[in-house]
Amino acid sequence: MEEEVRVRTPKSGEVPGVVEAMLGANKLRVRCQDGKVRMGRIPGKLRKRVWIRMGDVVLLKPWDIQGETHGDVVWRYTLTEANALKRKGFLAL
């Protein structure tokens, strides 16, 4: 029997995406599910607690200003959580 995985689903205004490149100075390039490539920033709350690498699935909250091109990383999904998101239809990679 398969065990149910509880996953944080994207709320309104949040976009899942995949990290394409680490740019240094806590910045990264994320290919979002809405088809845009955004510059992501890792806020201080996550900076020391979460290790983010290329290829990781993250949740990005676009900024009100420059929302088309910039945003903050809100969450990083583990591999198991990312697979559960794909099954639920939130992530199409």
Beta strands, then each sheet from edge to edge (+ up, - down):
strand 1: 15-24
strand 2: 27-32
strand 3: 37-41
strand 4: 57-62
strand 5: 70-77
sheet 1: 1+ 2- 3+ 5+ 4- 1+
end
